[in-house]
Amino acid sequence: MQRLLRLTVVGSLAVLTVFASVLVSSGITTRAQSSKIPPFPSKPVTLQIIDVAGQKQLTGAMIDNYVKANPDKVSSVEYITDTAPNLPGRIKAQIDGGKIDTALVLSGYDGVASGIAQGNWMKILPDFSEKFPKLDDNYLPGAKAYNDLAQGYAICVVYTPSGPLIEYDPSQVETPPKTIDELKTWIKNNPNKFIYARPANSGPGRTFLMGLPYLLGDKDPQDPENGWEKTWAFLKEIDAGIEYYPSRTGDVIAELANGTRAMMVSTMGWDINPRVLGNMPPDYKTALLDGTTFVSDAQFVLIPKGLDNDRLAVVLDLMAWMLKPDQQAIAFDKGYFYPGPAVKGVDISMAPADSQKAIKDFGRPEYDDMAKNVKVVLPLTADNLVKAFARWDKEVGQNKVKAAPTPVPPTATPAK
């Protein structure tokens, strides 16, 4: 009887062993067997976070909330501000030196793409997909498209349909242009009253540049070298009515605000946020040209390759936290990246009280309709965007890009 029992136990173990082998070989394993997610550290860690996109304004409170809720995981956070062009070299130096100081990066798609090209980023998806269950289902369609564009090396946390829009001073523009041809005529008839900043250093300028091929019906809106014949001709034609191209969006805002210019290129966020802050008169208006296709924008979080397991476990948890609906509601901010949330089921009623007031006082109801009804596309790929910038600099901007000729303080009341 004992021998029979022994044979039964041994036989059962053998069957279980074979069954386990089948599970492993077929990829059907338990979380404990398959997970690449490291355990949380035994003591809280310090996180250095680099922001190259001004994203802290949108997601900083989400991170603060995580730190407050998880004192056993994070002891402190250090923020470093840098520029997107500096980011690849900075992270590459840490990787090559074998000392990863940065635990998390806040960036737009430009930083994502340049870092992928240099091999700077840790693969997040599908390697750590268990931290982000049903991610594709939870994303808004536009945010999902952006996340796909990141190839698994980043997580999209903020999203906007963006623009382009035209913003104008109603005391100088009684009836705004309705079509791209009417805009061209208006610029010709109102010399030096239209303005936009150098696209390579301006969100609205970049959005305008990428949106023109759709407005003009160019052959291939995704190919600035061979598919933008109408766009380049249009930009050169209106150049005669543009005094200069500021090197940054802030100068454009100031010149429209003080009445020097009457019309500028804008986006949802660049319309709402400056009026909230008092940098643009609250009664200024925007217009959507007929046939506009929105070129969307997004913000991401990334992890440098080679990050140690203690900090990796924490930043993965932080990323998942940032996608929770109550945290996503913080992205409404003061309209800076309107609407802001990247996931479904988040509305303004969930946002902090100051955000709700800002959007109530300075938002535009038509923007929500636009977000639903206007066609939205992704921006150019990173390499084509670089080509577009270079060609604009050479053929359009040339020697007309400069800082504002005199310091012009923003004002909530235009000087006429």
C-alpha positions as CSV (number, residue, x, y, z in Angstrom):
1,M,0.0,0.0,0.0
2,Q,2.8,2.4,0.9
3,R,4.6,1.5,-2.4
4,L,1.4,2.2,-4.3
5,L,1.0,5.6,-2.6
6,R,4.6,6.4,-3.3
7,L,4.1,5.6,-7.0
8,T,1.0,7.7,-7.1
9,V,2.7,10.7,-5.6
10,V,5.8,10.4,-7.9
11,G,3.5,9.9,-10.9
12,S,1.5,13.0,-10.0
13,L,4.7,15.1,-9.6
14,A,5.9,13.9,-13.0
15,V,2.6,14.9,-14.6
16,L,2.7,18.3,-12.9
17,T,6.3,18.8,-14.1
18,V,5.4,18.0,-17.7
19,F,2.3,20.2,-17.5
20,A,4.4,23.1,-16.1
21,S,6.9,22.6,-19.0
22,V,4.0,22.8,-21.5
23,L,2.8,26.1,-19.9
24,V,6.2,27.7,-20.0
25,S,6.9,26.6,-23.6
26,S,3.5,27.9,-24.7
27,G,3.9,31.2,-22.8
28,I,1.1,30.5,-20.4
29,T,2.6,31.1,-17.0
30,T,1.7,32.7,-13.7
31,R,2.5,36.3,-12.9
32,A,5.2,35.2,-10.5
33,Q,6.8,33.0,-13.2
34,S,6.6,35.5,-16.1
35,S,6.7,39.0,-14.6
36,K,9.7,41.2,-15.4
37,I,8.5,43.8,-13.0
38,P,10.9,44.1,-10.1
39,P,9.7,44.2,-6.4
40,F,9.4,47.5,-4.7
41,P,12.6,48.7,-2.8
42,S,13.0,47.9,0.9
43,K,13.3,51.7,1.6
44,P,12.1,54.8,-0.3
45,V,14.1,56.1,-3.2
46,T,14.9,59.6,-4.5
47,L,13.8,60.3,-8.1
48,Q,15.5,62.7,-10.4
49,I,13.1,63.8,-13.2
50,I,14.1,65.7,-16.3
51,D,11.4,67.9,-18.0
52,V,12.2,69.0,-21.5
53,A,8.6,70.0,-22.5
54,G,7.2,72.2,-19.7
55,Q,5.2,69.1,-18.8
56,K,5.6,69.6,-15.0
57,Q,2.9,72.3,-15.3
58,L,0.5,69.5,-16.4
59,T,1.7,66.4,-14.5
60,G,3.7,67.7,-11.6
61,A,0.6,67.5,-9.3
62,M,0.1,63.9,-10.3
63,I,3.6,63.1,-9.3
64,D,3.3,65.1,-6.0
65,N,0.1,63.1,-5.2
66,Y,1.9,59.8,-5.8
67,V,4.8,60.8,-3.5
68,K,2.3,61.8,-0.7
69,A,0.4,58.6,-1.1
70,N,3.5,56.4,-1.2
71,P,6.1,57.6,1.4
72,D,7.4,54.1,1.7
73,K,8.4,54.2,-2.0
74,V,9.6,57.7,-2.6
75,S,11.6,59.9,-0.2
76,S,12.0,63.0,-2.5
77,V,11.8,64.2,-6.1
78,E,14.3,66.4,-7.9
79,Y,13.3,68.2,-11.1
80,I,15.7,69.3,-13.7
81,T,14.6,71.5,-16.7
82,D,16.4,71.1,-20.0
83,T,15.6,71.4,-23.7
84,A,14.6,68.6,-26.1
85,P,17.7,69.1,-28.3
86,N,20.0,68.5,-25.3
87,L,18.1,65.5,-24.0
88,P,19.7,62.7,-26.2
89,G,23.2,63.6,-25.4
90,R,22.5,64.0,-21.7
91,I,20.9,60.6,-21.4
92,K,23.4,58.9,-23.6
93,A,26.2,60.2,-21.4
94,Q,24.6,58.6,-18.4
95,I,24.2,55.3,-20.1
96,D,27.7,55.3,-21.5
97,G,29.1,56.2,-18.1
98,G,27.2,53.4,-16.4
99,K,25.6,55.9,-13.9
100,I,21.9,56.5,-14.5
101,D,21.1,59.6,-12.4
102,T,17.7,60.3,-14.2
103,A,14.8,58.0,-13.2
104,L,12.1,59.5,-15.4
105,V,11.9,61.9,-18.4
106,L,8.9,64.2,-19.2
107,S,9.0,64.9,-23.0
108,G,7.0,65.6,-26.1
109,Y,7.3,63.2,-29.1
110,D,10.5,65.0,-30.3
111,G,12.4,63.7,-27.3
112,V,10.8,60.3,-27.6
113,A,11.9,59.9,-31.3
114,S,15.5,61.2,-30.8
115,G,16.0,58.9,-27.8
116,I,14.7,55.9,-29.7
117,A,17.2,56.6,-32.5
118,Q,20.1,56.6,-30.0
119,G,18.9,53.6,-28.0
120,N,18.4,55.7,-24.9
121,W,15.0,54.4,-23.7
122,M,14.0,51.3,-21.8
123,K,11.3,49.2,-23.5
124,I,8.1,49.6,-21.4
125,L,5.6,47.7,-23.6
126,P,5.0,44.9,-23.8
127,D,7.8,44.1,-21.3
128,F,5.9,45.7,-18.3
129,S,2.3,45.5,-19.8
130,E,1.0,44.0,-16.5
131,K,1.3,47.5,-14.9
132,F,-1.0,48.9,-17.6
133,P,-3.9,46.6,-18.0
134,K,-6.3,47.3,-20.9
135,L,-4.2,50.3,-21.8
136,D,-5.3,50.5,-25.4
137,D,-9.0,50.2,-24.4
138,N,-8.6,53.0,-21.8
139,Y,-6.8,55.5,-24.1
140,L,-8.7,58.1,-26.1
141,P,-8.2,57.2,-29.8
142,G,-5.8,60.0,-30.5
143,A,-3.7,59.2,-27.4
144,K,-3.6,55.5,-28.4
145,A,-2.3,56.5,-31.9
146,Y,0.4,58.6,-30.2
147,N,1.3,55.8,-27.9
148,D,1.6,53.4,-30.8
149,L,3.9,55.9,-32.4
150,A,6.2,55.6,-29.4
151,Q,6.8,51.9,-30.2
152,G,6.6,50.8,-26.6
153,Y,9.4,53.1,-25.4
154,A,7.2,55.7,-23.8
155,I,3.8,56.1,-22.2
156,C,1.5,58.9,-23.4
157,V,0.1,60.8,-20.4
158,V,-1.3,64.0,-21.9
159,Y,-3.1,64.7,-25.2
160,T,-4.7,67.5,-27.2
161,P,-6.2,67.8,-30.7
162,S,-4.3,71.1,-30.6
163,G,-4.9,73.0,-33.9
164,P,-4.1,75.0,-36.0
165,L,-6.4,77.9,-35.2
166,I,-6.3,81.6,-36.0
167,E,-6.4,84.0,-33.0
168,Y,-7.2,87.7,-33.5
169,D,-7.9,91.1,-31.9
170,P,-11.6,91.8,-32.6
171,S,-11.0,95.6,-32.4
172,Q,-8.7,95.2,-35.5
173,V,-10.4,92.3,-37.3
174,E,-14.1,92.7,-37.6
175,T,-14.6,89.6,-39.8
176,P,-11.9,86.9,-39.6
177,P,-11.0,84.9,-42.7
178,K,-13.1,81.7,-43.2
179,T,-10.8,79.9,-45.7
180,I,-7.1,79.6,-46.3
181,D,-7.5,81.7,-49.5
182,E,-9.2,84.5,-47.5
183,L,-6.4,84.3,-45.0
184,K,-3.8,84.8,-47.7
185,T,-5.8,87.8,-49.0
186,W,-6.1,89.3,-45.5
187,I,-2.4,89.1,-44.9
188,K,-1.7,90.7,-48.3
189,N,-4.2,93.6,-47.5
190,N,-2.9,94.0,-43.9
191,P,0.9,94.0,-44.2
192,N,2.8,93.3,-41.0
193,K,-0.4,92.5,-39.0
194,F,-0.1,88.7,-39.2
195,I,2.5,86.8,-37.2
196,Y,3.7,83.4,-36.2
197,A,6.9,82.1,-34.7
198,R,9.7,80.0,-36.1
199,P,8.2,76.4,-36.3
200,A,11.3,74.7,-34.9
201,N,10.8,76.5,-31.6
202,S,7.1,77.1,-31.4
203,G,4.2,74.7,-30.8
204,P,1.6,76.9,-32.7
205,G,4.1,77.6,-35.5
206,R,4.9,73.9,-35.8
207,T,1.2,73.0,-35.9
208,F,0.4,75.7,-38.5
209,L,3.3,74.3,-40.7
210,M,2.0,70.7,-40.5
211,G,-1.6,71.7,-40.9
212,L,-1.2,73.8,-44.1
213,P,-0.8,70.8,-46.4
214,Y,-4.3,69.6,-45.4
215,L,-5.8,73.1,-45.8
216,L,-4.2,73.5,-49.2
217,G,-4.9,70.0,-50.5
218,D,-1.2,69.1,-51.1
219,K,-0.3,65.8,-52.7
220,D,1.1,64.2,-49.5
221,P,0.8,66.0,-46.2
222,Q,3.2,63.6,-44.6
223,D,6.1,64.3,-47.1
224,P,7.4,67.9,-46.7
225,E,10.1,67.3,-49.4
226,N,8.1,65.9,-52.3
227,G,4.4,66.4,-51.2
228,W,4.2,70.1,-50.1
229,E,4.3,72.0,-53.3
230,K,1.3,74.2,-52.4
231,T,2.4,74.7,-48.8
232,W,5.9,76.0,-49.7
233,A,4.4,78.3,-52.3
234,F,1.8,79.7,-49.9
235,L,4.4,80.3,-47.1
236,K,6.7,82.2,-49.5
237,E,3.8,84.2,-50.8
238,I,2.5,85.4,-47.4
239,D,6.1,86.1,-46.3
240,A,5.9,89.4,-48.0
241,G,3.2,90.5,-45.6
242,I,5.1,89.3,-42.4
243,E,7.6,91.7,-40.8
244,Y,9.6,89.1,-39.0
245,Y,9.3,85.6,-37.3
246,P,9.9,85.7,-33.6
247,S,12.1,83.0,-32.2
248,R,9.6,81.9,-29.6
249,T,5.8,81.8,-29.1
250,G,5.9,84.2,-26.1
251,D,6.9,87.1,-28.3
252,V,4.0,86.4,-30.7
253,I,1.6,86.5,-27.7
254,A,3.1,89.8,-26.5
255,E,2.8,91.5,-29.9
256,L,-0.8,90.4,-30.4
257,A,-1.7,91.4,-26.9
258,N,-0.3,94.9,-27.1
259,G,-1.9,95.6,-30.5
260,T,1.2,95.6,-32.7
261,R,-0.2,92.6,-34.6
262,A,-3.9,91.8,-35.3
263,M,-3.8,88.1,-36.0
264,M,-1.6,85.1,-35.1
265,V,-1.4,81.4,-35.5
266,S,-2.7,79.6,-32.4
267,T,-3.9,76.3,-30.8
268,M,-6.5,75.5,-28.2
269,G,-4.0,75.6,-25.4
270,W,-2.1,78.7,-26.6
271,D,-5.5,80.5,-26.8
272,I,-6.8,79.5,-23.4
273,N,-3.8,79.6,-21.1
274,P,-2.4,83.1,-21.9
275,R,-5.9,84.6,-21.3
276,V,-6.1,82.7,-18.0
277,L,-2.7,84.1,-17.0
278,G,-3.6,87.6,-18.1
279,N,-1.0,87.6,-20.9
280,M,-3.7,88.0,-23.6
281,P,-6.8,90.1,-23.4
282,P,-9.8,88.0,-22.4
283,D,-12.0,89.2,-25.3
284,Y,-9.7,88.1,-28.1
285,K,-11.2,85.5,-30.4
286,T,-10.3,82.4,-32.5
287,A,-11.4,81.1,-35.8
288,L,-11.3,77.7,-37.5
289,L,-10.6,77.9,-41.2
290,D,-12.9,75.8,-43.4
291,G,-11.3,72.4,-44.2
292,T,-9.0,72.4,-41.2
293,T,-7.4,69.1,-40.1
294,F,-6.1,69.2,-36.6
295,V,-2.5,68.0,-36.0
296,S,-2.5,66.6,-32.5
297,D,0.1,66.9,-29.8
298,A,1.0,64.7,-26.8
299,Q,3.3,64.4,-23.8
300,F,5.1,61.3,-22.6
301,V,7.0,59.7,-19.7
302,L,10.1,57.7,-20.4
303,I,12.7,55.6,-18.6
304,P,16.4,55.7,-19.4
305,K,17.9,52.4,-20.3
306,G,19.8,50.7,-17.5
307,L,17.8,52.1,-14.6
308,D,18.3,50.0,-11.4
309,N,15.5,47.8,-10.3
310,D,14.6,49.8,-7.1
311,R,13.8,53.0,-9.0
312,L,12.4,51.0,-12.0
313,A,9.7,49.4,-9.8
314,V,8.7,52.8,-8.4
315,V,8.6,54.7,-11.7
316,L,6.5,52.0,-13.4
317,D,4.1,52.3,-10.5
318,L,4.2,56.1,-10.8
319,M,3.4,55.9,-14.6
320,A,0.4,53.6,-13.9
321,W,-0.7,56.1,-11.2
322,M,-0.6,59.0,-13.7
323,L,-3.1,57.2,-15.9
324,K,-5.7,56.9,-13.2
325,P,-8.8,59.0,-14.1
326,D,-8.6,61.1,-10.9
327,Q,-5.0,62.0,-11.7
328,Q,-5.7,62.5,-15.4
329,A,-8.2,65.2,-14.5
330,I,-5.3,67.3,-13.3
331,A,-4.2,67.6,-16.9
332,F,-7.0,70.1,-17.6
333,D,-4.7,72.5,-15.8
334,K,-5.4,76.1,-16.8
335,G,-6.0,75.1,-20.5
336,Y,-2.3,74.8,-21.3
337,F,-2.8,71.6,-23.3
338,Y,-6.5,71.6,-23.6
339,P,-8.3,69.3,-23.0
340,G,-5.3,67.4,-21.5
341,P,-6.4,63.9,-20.4
342,A,-5.2,61.0,-22.4
343,V,-7.7,58.4,-21.1
344,K,-11.4,58.0,-21.5
345,G,-14.0,58.9,-18.9
346,V,-12.4,62.1,-17.6
347,D,-14.3,65.3,-17.8
348,I,-13.9,68.8,-16.4
349,S,-16.1,68.1,-13.4
350,M,-13.4,65.8,-12.1
351,A,-10.7,68.5,-12.3
352,P,-9.4,70.7,-9.4
353,A,-11.5,73.7,-8.6
354,D,-9.0,76.2,-10.0
355,S,-8.9,74.3,-13.3
356,Q,-12.7,74.2,-13.5
357,K,-12.9,77.9,-12.9
358,A,-10.2,78.7,-15.5
359,I,-11.9,76.6,-18.2
360,K,-15.3,78.1,-17.3
361,D,-14.1,81.6,-17.5
362,F,-11.7,81.3,-20.4
363,G,-12.5,78.1,-22.3
364,R,-14.6,78.0,-25.4
365,P,-17.5,75.6,-25.7
366,E,-16.9,75.2,-29.4
367,Y,-13.5,73.5,-28.7
368,D,-15.3,70.4,-27.4
369,D,-17.3,70.2,-30.5
370,M,-14.2,70.7,-32.6
371,A,-12.4,67.9,-30.8
372,K,-15.3,65.6,-31.7
373,N,-16.0,66.7,-35.2
374,V,-12.8,68.0,-36.8
375,K,-10.5,65.3,-38.4
376,V,-7.4,64.8,-36.2
377,V,-4.1,63.4,-37.5
378,L,-0.7,62.6,-36.1
379,P,2.2,64.9,-36.7
380,L,5.0,64.2,-39.1
381,T,7.4,61.5,-38.3
382,A,10.5,62.8,-36.5
383,D,12.8,62.6,-39.6
384,N,10.3,64.4,-41.8
385,L,9.6,67.0,-39.1
386,V,13.4,67.8,-39.1
387,K,13.3,68.1,-42.9
388,A,10.3,70.4,-42.7
389,F,12.0,72.7,-40.1
390,A,15.2,72.8,-42.2
391,R,13.4,73.7,-45.4
392,W,11.4,76.4,-43.6
393,D,14.5,77.9,-42.1
394,K,16.2,78.0,-45.5
395,E,13.5,79.0,-47.8
396,V,11.0,80.9,-45.7
397,G,12.5,82.3,-42.4
398,Q,16.0,82.9,-43.7
399,N,17.2,86.2,-42.0
400,K,13.8,87.2,-40.7
401,V,13.9,85.1,-37.5
402,K,14.8,87.1,-34.5
403,A,13.7,88.0,-31.0
404,A,11.2,90.7,-30.4
405,P,12.7,94.0,-31.4
406,T,12.0,95.6,-28.0
407,P,11.0,94.1,-24.7
408,V,7.2,94.0,-24.8
409,P,5.6,93.1,-21.5
410,P,2.4,91.1,-21.8
411,T,-0.7,93.0,-20.9
412,A,-4.3,92.1,-20.4
413,T,-5.4,95.3,-22.0
414,P,-4.1,96.0,-25.6
415,A,-2.6,99.4,-26.2
416,K,-4.3,100.9,-29.2
